[in-house]
Amino acid sequence: MKFKKQHILILALALILAFVGGFAGVKLAQPHQAKENSETNLDTPSTASGNTEVPENMDKVEQAFQLIKENYLEDVKDQDLIDGAVKGMLKTLDDPYSTYMDAETMKGFNETIESSFEGIGAEVSLKNGKVTIIAPIKDSPAEDAGLRPNDQVLKVNDESVEGLELYEAVEKIRGKKGSKVVLKVQRPGVSDPFDVTLVRDDIPVETVNADVKKMNGKKTGILEITTFSENTAKEFDEQLTKLEKQGIEGLVIDVRGNPGGLFDAVQDILKMFIPKDLPYVQIEDQNGEKTPYYSDLKKKKDYPISVIVDEGSASASEILAVAMKEAGYDVVGTKSFGKGTVQQAVPMGDGSTIKLTFYKWLSPKGNWIHDKGVEPTIKEKQPNYFYSNPIKVKKPLAYNHTGENIKNIQIMLSGLNYDTGRDDGYFNKQTEQAVKAFQQDNDLKQTGKVDEKTAELIEAQIIDHIREGDDDQQMKKALQELYK
């Protein structure tokens, strides 16, 4: 099995709705490469290699084609039938990451990638047949609106996306900067779906953010990676060099909410940390043959390092996290998403493309995290208000009312330092006083009732509070544990 340079998708069918890097690929190395050779190559698969014996009953497909063309009540295009047959074959695989894009969809998708960085800024996939958020992108409309990993999109502008191909659903969600889109979302653990209104915008393209924090008198570098794109490894290297020149004594790599991206980007970053005696990843083909990939690094950094993950850390983020974990570094946070397969985009010669699962990626020690996620070595959740849900107010909520909306109001108000006395969803007198205090502090009429305007302001302030990072318990834990 010889590999030549070729793009593959680690995230495969999970794409950024802003289409930043949505069609970017990853490069994998030769299976027989020596440890000192990190050249990454991959064979280009043939669309019809002739190696697979065609079943005797293949003429059944042609028979069905002729039957429909000659007898169906309405006119039908040849290409539609052919495309439908290909989609049907892929659907039988029961693999959300293997899919087909016809020539028209591919053309529009490529144009979007080349010309636009506009959208809502979320990575999605098909999970159990549902359009599911993997992660919102940092500082995007999706993050601002409070979308979370595992949120299911049921409708777009009141149109159901049930049964649609992923790219068909994405076509409905994407759009020009400044335009609005309303998503009906079902959130795990919440009984009723709710609407989320987003204003599409330019999506941030910076993928590495650097900061320095002090913990117990020690200067610690923070490198946040939002996605793994073409320039991420270069940006990471530049920022790390600057931090090291500033004399950092430890490093935290933050990949929370990072949905993944290019494998060559995460590969180049891991080569900075994983010594050559341990592979940073392994690739397993359909025959069970495993291919380890090694760096040329002689030794680890001379300062402690930890990685922070959450349920929005997927694919390439998980490659980084599990490699660092098995190399002896701490991983802090909550269990990651769980995406452990590799897809390759194969042009079909007529402008269409099949994306097919070709490989598994495995951890340095050969573990497969697919559908399991990476378990942190140090488990740490954020405060409850980080996980509160949007408030849907049809009629003002008031004393003696009960329900999920009130529970979320209590959690949010507590996060803003207004004492509600409870967070079980019962609107007691203390909750009423907390609402009045919030209204007074924000120049609202002090009714003690939560109307739409009060609810919107509570939500807006809790989002700002989260962004400020003062209560970021996962980051605090990572810093505290770094020097122990």
Phi and psi in degrees as a GROMACS rama.xvg file:
@    title "Ramachandran Plot"
@    xaxis  label "Phi"
@    yaxis  label "Psi"
@TYPE xy
-103.739  140.984  LYS-2
-109.99  138.222  PHE-3
-119.796  163.924  LYS-4
-61.4902  129.892  LYS-5
-163.575  146.078  GLN-6
-82.4786  136.873  HIS-7
-129.98  154.335  ILE-8
-100.084  120.51  LEU-9
-75.2358  -40.3295  ILE-10
-81.7826  -20.1961  LEU-11
37.0424  -166.194  ALA-12
-20.3253  1.24665  LEU-13
-95.3646  120.53  ALA-14
-131.106  152.094  LEU-15
-77.3955  126.148  ILE-16
-66.474  -18.0247  LEU-17
-79.9786  -11.4187  ALA-18
66.9485  26.0593  PHE-19
-77.6798  110.267  VAL-20
70.285  18.3692  GLY-21
-63.0409  -25.5798  GLY-22
-114.263  13.5251  PHE-23
-69.1099  148.416  ALA-24
-112.377  -178.421  GLY-25
-128.854  153.339  VAL-26
-111.609  138.303  LYS-27
-117.766  152.181  LEU-28
-87.9689  166.55  ALA-29
-59.9273  140.281  GLN-30
-66.2983  -25.6631  PRO-31
-101.449  14.7924  HIS-32
-62.7944  146.46  GLN-33
-77.2944  162.019  ALA-34
-59.1809  -34.7821  LYS-35
-81.2028  -8.21427  GLU-36
-105.294  111.713  ASN-37
-108.36  16.0139  SER-38
-59.2257  132.628  GLU-39
-107.32  121.632  THR-40
-135.625  159.966  ASN-41
-155.431  138.367  LEU-42
-64.996  143.329  ASP-43
-85.9191  114.809  THR-44
-70.8969  144.975  PRO-45
-78.0962  144.928  SER-46
-74.0591  -20.9692  THR-47
-152.51  80.361  ALA-48
-73.9135  -21.8233  SER-49
81.6719  2.26564  GLY-50
-81.7212  -19.8181  ASN-51
-101.185  129.505  THR-52
-70.1247  129.537  GLU-53
-76.5338  130.058  VAL-54
-60.337  150.309  PRO-55
-62.6033  -32.4704  GLU-56
-90.568  21.3017  ASN-57
-64.1963  -24.8171  MET-58
-65.7521  -11.9031  ASP-59
-62.3685  -34.9108  LYS-60
-65.4048  -45.6897  VAL-61
-63.5846  -38.7652  GLU-62
-62.4062  -42.0584  GLN-63
-63.8773  -40.7783  ALA-64
-59.1259  -49.457  PHE-65
-64.2717  -40.2565  GLN-66
-59.3013  -46.0912  LEU-67
-66.816  -46.4396  ILE-68
-61.9165  -37.6617  LYS-69
-88.7545  -20.9796  GLU-70
-126.959  -16.6807  ASN-71
-65.4106  142.476  TYR-72
-57.355  -41.1402  LEU-73
-104.746  162.341  GLU-74
-71.1044  143.934  ASP-75
-140.033  139.226  VAL-76
-77.1884  143.352  LYS-77
-55.6989  -45.2274  ASP-78
-64.5871  -34.2288  GLN-79
-64.1895  -38.7945  ASP-80
-68.3889  -40.4173  LEU-81
-65.5733  -46.1711  ILE-82
-60.373  -40.3463  ASP-83
-63.8091  -37.1624  GLY-84
-65.0339  -41.9157  ALA-85
-65.3907  -44.7531  VAL-86
-59.9929  -39.1397  LYS-87
-63.0274  -41.1793  GLY-88
-61.9906  -43.4555  MET-89
-67.9945  -34.6145  LEU-90
-64.3407  -31.992  LYS-91
-67.6291  -16.2806  THR-92
-71.8938  -18.9455  LEU-93
54.5531  42.891  ASP-94
-127.635  108.586  ASP-95
-63.8486  -15.5619  PRO-96
-93.3922  -7.30656  TYR-97
-102.983  123.216  SER-98
-154.838  173.574  THR-99
-126.981  136.239  TYR-100
-122.154  120.988  MET-101
-72.5469  173.664  ASP-102
-61.2244  -39.8092  ALA-103
-66.4894  -43.8886  GLU-104
-64.0934  -42.0849  THR-105
-61.2039  -42.8193  MET-106
-61.1322  -47.8498  LYS-107
-65.5378  -37.626  GLY-108
-67.0962  -43.2425  PHE-109
-64.2841  -39.2302  ASN-110
-63.0164  -38.3959  GLU-111
-65.7161  -42.5115  THR-112
-62.5797  -41.8482  ILE-113
-73.8063  -29.2275  GLU-114
-116.198  -10.8163  SER-115
-133.565  137.906  SER-116
-124.677  42.3744  PHE-117
-116.738  147.092  GLU-118
161.385  -155.836  GLY-119
-98.2402  -18.1267  ILE-120
77.4571  58.8792  GLY-121
-143.676  149.711  ALA-122
-100.47  131.422  GLU-123
-128.519  161.52  VAL-124
-149.792  169.332  SER-125
-91.8809  121.845  LEU-126
-129.317  116.068  LYS-127
54.5474  37.471  ASN-128
79.7438  1.00193  GLY-129
-108.384  140.249  LYS-130
-69.6217  113.73  VAL-131
-124.196  134.187  THR-132
-71.5504  125.504  ILE-133
-83.8763  -50.1181  ILE-134
-165.939  142.041  ALA-135
-78.1026  150.026  PRO-136
-82.7291  143.505  ILE-137
-57.4258  136.342  LYS-138
61.7458  27.2464  ASP-139
-102.292  166.256  SER-140
-56.551  -35.6994  PRO-141
-63.2818  -41.2258  ALA-142
-69.2399  -42.5256  GLU-143
-59.2786  -35.1364  ASP-144
-82.059  -4.44579  ALA-145
85.429  16.4861  GLY-146
-64.7046  146.956  LEU-147
-132.207  161.262  ARG-148
-55.6434  138.838  PRO-149
78.4977  1.3352  ASN-150
-63.5314  136.087  ASP-151
-103.323  129.797  GLN-152
-90.2051  115.117  VAL-153
-93.851  -41.235  LEU-154
-138.286  152.776  LYS-155
-124.994  117.568  VAL-156
49.4093  45.4414  ASN-157
69.6034  11.0509  ASP-158
-105.407  127.907  GLU-159
-66.5869  143.325  SER-160
-107.735  9.09675  VAL-161
-63.2057  131.134  GLU-162
84.4329  -5.99323  GLY-163
-79.1377  151.134  LEU-164
-64.7915  156.673  GLU-165
-57.4391  -44.941  LEU-166
-67.4409  -29.5766  TYR-167
-67.4194  -39.9963  GLU-168
-65.3586  -40.9983  ALA-169
-63.0663  -37.9455  VAL-170
-56.6756  -35.2406  GLU-171
-74.7628  -30.7893  LYS-172
-83.6558  -37.5371  ILE-173
-72.2953  167.446  ARG-174
170.337  -179.728  GLY-175
-77.469  153.825  LYS-176
-54.6052  133.883  LYS-177
93.3976  -16.6865  GLY-178
-82.8538  153.576  SER-179
-101.176  149.585  LYS-180
-140.784  138.535  VAL-181
-111.384  120.383  VAL-182
-105.101  133.193  LEU-183
-93.9317  121.398  LYS-184
-118.82  135.811  VAL-185
-107.186  121.67  GLN-186
-105.687  132.888  ARG-187
-54.1439  132.709  PRO-188
88.3923  -5.9928  GLY-189
-111.524  129.191  VAL-190
-68.6913  -41.9875  SER-191
-110.137  143.254  ASP-192
-64.7171  157.482  PRO-193
-139.754  157.478  PHE-194
-91.0097  140.505  ASP-195
-125.043  120.919  VAL-196
-98.4623  126.35  THR-197
-124.143  145.977  LEU-198
-106.532  115.53  VAL-199
-61.4105  149.761  ARG-200
-152.909  173.793  ASP-201
-66.2199  137.677  ASP-202
-99.4331  133.015  ILE-203
-55.7635  135.514  PRO-204
-104.195  -11.5994  VAL-205
-68.2752  131.367  GLU-206
-110.839  -10.879  THR-207
-129.352  124.655  VAL-208
-117.675  134.235  ASN-209
-114.18  148.331  ALA-210
-154.518  164.879  ASP-211
-130.126  130.163  VAL-212
-126.879  154.605  LYS-213
-108.706  133.768  LYS-214
-135.129  119.096  MET-215
54.2569  38.6913  ASN-216
80.2427  -1.55291  GLY-217
-99.6139  137.549  LYS-218
-84.1048  120.388  LYS-219
-119.419  130.321  THR-220
-84.3885  139.63  GLY-221
-118.466  123.316  ILE-222
-121.911  111.317  LEU-223
-97.2971  127.602  GLU-224
-110.195  117.64  ILE-225
-86.7792  -36.3798  THR-226
-151.528  165.056  THR-227
-105.635  98.7951  PHE-228
-118.075  -170.566  SER-229
-57.743  -39.0044  GLU-230
-102.028  6.62137  ASN-231
-62.1348  -47.1572  THR-232
-61.8933  -40.1664  ALA-233
-64.2991  -46.1519  LYS-234
-60.3444  -43.8133  GLU-235
-60.9498  -46.5887  PHE-236
-60.7614  -43.3894  ASP-237
-64.0653  -44.6191  GLU-238
-68.6192  -38.9068  GLN-239
-64.5199  -40.9489  LEU-240
-60.1775  -42.691  THR-241
-62.7748  -42.8279  LYS-242
-64.0574  -41.965  LEU-243
-65.2919  -34.5652  GLU-244
-68.2237  -25.2479  LYS-245
-81.3424  -3.36675  GLN-246
83.1474  35.436  GLY-247
-62.9925  148.195  ILE-248
-108.994  -0.378486  GLU-249
-167.95  166.149  GLY-250
-141.221  136.448  LEU-251
-116.699  125.424  VAL-252
-104.046  119.278  ILE-253
-106.855  111.73  ASP-254
-118.942  27.3136  VAL-255
-66.3061  136.481  ARG-256
69.6723  11.4071  GLY-257
-91.7208  112.77  ASN-258
-80.2578  -1.60879  PRO-259
112.316  -144.437  GLY-260
140.011  -133.993  GLY-261
-76.544  132.499  LEU-262
-68.7889  -37.896  PHE-263
-63.7418  -25.2829  ASP-264
-70.3  -48.3786  ALA-265
-68.8601  -33.3159  VAL-266
-59.7529  -47.9973  GLN-267
-64.723  -32.3617  ASP-268
-71.5416  -43.1385  ILE-269
-64.2397  -29.3007  LEU-270
-63.6998  -17.4269  LYS-271
-81.3507  -14.4436  MET-272
-128.08  -26.6521  PHE-273
-98.7173  112.601  ILE-274
-62.6567  161.321  PRO-275
-68.916  -10.7842  LYS-276
-83.2949  -2.31543  ASP-277
-134.385  129.601  LEU-278
-66.2382  147.846  PRO-279
-87.9765  -15.7697  TYR-280
-164.107  159.247  VAL-281
-128.092  147.029  GLN-282
-117.177  131.561  ILE-283
-115.735  128.807  GLU-284
-90.5351  -175.973  ASP-285
-69.1328  -15.4255  GLN-286
-92.4862  1.68441  ASN-287
84.5977  6.29634  GLY-288
-76.7172  127.422  GLU-289
-104.663  136.276  LYS-290
-119.414  111.967  THR-291
-85.1558  149.107  PRO-292
-121.137  132.768  TYR-293
-122.1  156.325  TYR-294
-94.9878  178.803  SER-295
-103.481  7.60396  ASP-296
-69.0696  131.548  LEU-297
-82.5039  -37.0637  LYS-298
-151.815  163.511  LYS-299
-70.9752  166.986  LYS-300
-62.1431  154.675  LYS-301
-91.4362  20.2903  ASP-302
-133.818  156.396  TYR-303
-71.2365  149.77  PRO-304
-137.528  142.827  ILE-305
-138.115  161.765  SER-306
-123.054  139.922  VAL-307
-110.682  132.017  ILE-308
-131.509  163.71  VAL-309
-148.248  -171.155  ASP-310
-67.3538  -12.8221  GLU-311
-92.9944  1.19277  GLY-312
-84.7386  116.861  SER-313
-135.189  153.644  ALA-314
56.2199  -108.957  SER-315
-58.7325  -33.6559  ALA-316
-62.8217  -37.6098  SER-317
-73.6158  -32.685  GLU-318
-58.8539  -45.9048  ILE-319
-64.6851  -47.7395  LEU-320
-63.6748  -46.9577  ALA-321
-72.3758  -31.2064  VAL-322
-65.4523  -44.1195  ALA-323
-66.3378  -38.982  MET-324
-61.0422  -47.3645  LYS-325
-77.0199  -11.3646  GLU-326
-88.7498  -0.854979  ALA-327
105.802  5.3209  GLY-328
-91.5221  155.105  TYR-329
-78.2385  144.307  ASP-330
-118.942  123.359  VAL-331
-112.55  142.735  VAL-332
129.839  -139.246  GLY-333
-121.128  164.489  THR-334
-57.6467  139.261  LYS-335
-80.0965  -178.707  SER-336
-65.9284  -50.0423  PHE-337
100.976  65.8768  GLY-338
-125.19  106.709  LYS-339
-123.759  23.5517  GLY-340
-116.937  160.98  THR-341
-122.023  129.905  VAL-342
-111.397  150.67  GLN-343
-121.413  137.598  GLN-344
-88.1531  120.571  ALA-345
-115.987  110.726  VAL-346
-63.6154  138.252  PRO-347
-97.0631  3.87802  MET-348
92.7179  -12.121  GLY-349
-120.193  18.8893  ASP-350
95.7353  -14.2862  GLY-351
-88.784  166.22  SER-352
-143.045  139.942  THR-353
-107.491  130.513  ILE-354
-105.501  119.178  LYS-355
-126.947  139.689  LEU-356
-70.5487  117.822  THR-357
-103.869  -34.7186  PHE-358
-141.213  163.912  TYR-359
-101.028  147.73  LYS-360
-106.071  140.428  TRP-361
-119.563  158.06  LEU-362
-69.1941  169.437  SER-363
-51.3765  -34.8727  PRO-364
-94.5613  9.91335  LYS-365
88.9213  14.9486  GLY-366
-86.9348  142.328  ASN-367
-106.946  119.543  TRP-368
-96.9089  6.77015  ILE-369
-59.2115  129.954  HIS-370
63.2886  5.50917  ASP-371
-113.729  -39.8944  LYS-372
82.8275  171.305  GLY-373
-94.794  121.166  VAL-374
-80.7051  128.123  GLU-375
-68.0166  151.818  PRO-376
-76.2768  -27.516  THR-377
-126.131  107.696  ILE-378
-81.6803  132.221  LYS-379
-154.047  122.938  GLU-380
-96.5219  161.993  LYS-381
-82.3068  166.876  GLN-382
-57.2597  156.145  PRO-383
-54.1993  -35.2994  ASN-384
-68.7037  -17.8924  TYR-385
-63.6637  -25.1312  PHE-386
-108.005  11.0818  TYR-387
-69.8824  158.529  SER-388
-107.65  157.41  ASN-389
-56.5702  148.935  PRO-390
-100.243  122.725  ILE-391
-105.849  109.809  LYS-392
-111.898  110.357  VAL-393
-91.8066  -46.1807  LYS-394
-124.426  150.346  LYS-395
-53.9696  137.51  PRO-396
-92.2233  135.999  LEU-397
-146.569  -179.859  ALA-398
-48.3596  135.877  TYR-399
80.3791  -1.68223  ASN-400
-78.6892  159.482  HIS-401
-136.278  162.825  THR-402
141.358  173.021  GLY-403
-63.6434  -38.3872  GLU-404
-58.69  -42.3393  ASN-405
-67.7124  -39.8163  ILE-406
-58.2409  -43.9018  LYS-407
-67.2022  -36.7296  ASN-408
-61.6151  -43.865  ILE-409
-63.2993  -42.3101  GLN-410
-64.4366  -43.8535  ILE-411
-65.9466  -44.9816  MET-412
-61.9785  -39.3082  LEU-413
-62.211  -39.7501  SER-414
-63.7513  -25.9015  GLY-415
-94.4046  12.0722  LEU-416
71.2267  32.4885  ASN-417
-109.856  119.149  TYR-418
-81.3488  111.546  ASP-419
-92.3608  -12.2385  THR-420
82.3208  -18.6986  GLY-421
-162.896  164.197  ARG-422
-141.244  37.2758  ASP-423
-100.992  4.603  ASP-424
94.4239  4.07874  GLY-425
-99.0537  124.647  TYR-426
-82.6276  90.5774  PHE-427
-91.5055  -178.357  ASN-428
-65.4911  -34.9885  LYS-429
-68.0659  -35.7581  GLN-430
-64.0052  -40.8664  THR-431
-59.7256  -43.4537  GLU-432
-65.6931  -37.1974  GLN-433
-64.4904  -39.8304  ALA-434
-64.1919  -43.648  VAL-435
-60.6918  -43.4705  LYS-436
-61.9491  -42.3506  ALA-437
-62.3513  -44.5414  PHE-438
-62.7148  -39.6256  GLN-439
-63.9747  -43.878  GLN-440
-67.8199  -17.6983  ASP-441
-118.486  22.2384  ASN-442
56.4756  39.3013  ASP-443
-106.136  159.135  LEU-444
-63.9273  128.988  LYS-445
-85.22  80.6754  GLN-446
-95.6589  -21.4769  THR-447
76.5962  1.98153  GLY-448
-107.179  146.783  LYS-449
-96.6158  100.081  VAL-450
-93.3276  -176.205  ASP-451
-60.8302  -42.0299  GLU-452
-65.9339  -42.8602  LYS-453
-63.5747  -43.6056  THR-454
-61.6905  -44.0874  ALA-455
-61.1024  -39.6782  GLU-456
-71.3564  -37.6547  LEU-457
-60.2012  -46.8992  ILE-458
-61.6666  -45.8544  GLU-459
-60.4861  -42.3263  ALA-460
-70.92  -33.583  GLN-461
-70.4721  -34.7357  ILE-462
-64.7029  -44.1617  ILE-463
-62.1297  -39.5572  ASP-464
-64.1949  -40.49  HIS-465
-63.334  -43.614  ILE-466
-64.3032  -31.3809  ARG-467
-62.361  -29.5023  GLU-468
80.591  6.41237  GLY-469
-65.0768  -29.5046  ASP-470
-107.107  24.7879  ASP-471
-74.027  88.6102  ASP-472
-67.4212  -31.238  GLN-473
-67.0368  -42.8078  GLN-474
-65.8841  -42.3018  MET-475
-60.2308  -41.8649  LYS-476
-65.3828  -42.0305  LYS-477
-60.9063  -41.4728  ALA-478
-69.9167  -40.1902  LEU-479
-64.684  -39.6169  GLN-480
-82.5423  -14.866  GLU-481
-61.2668  -37.1344  LEU-482
-105.897  13.1647  TYR-483
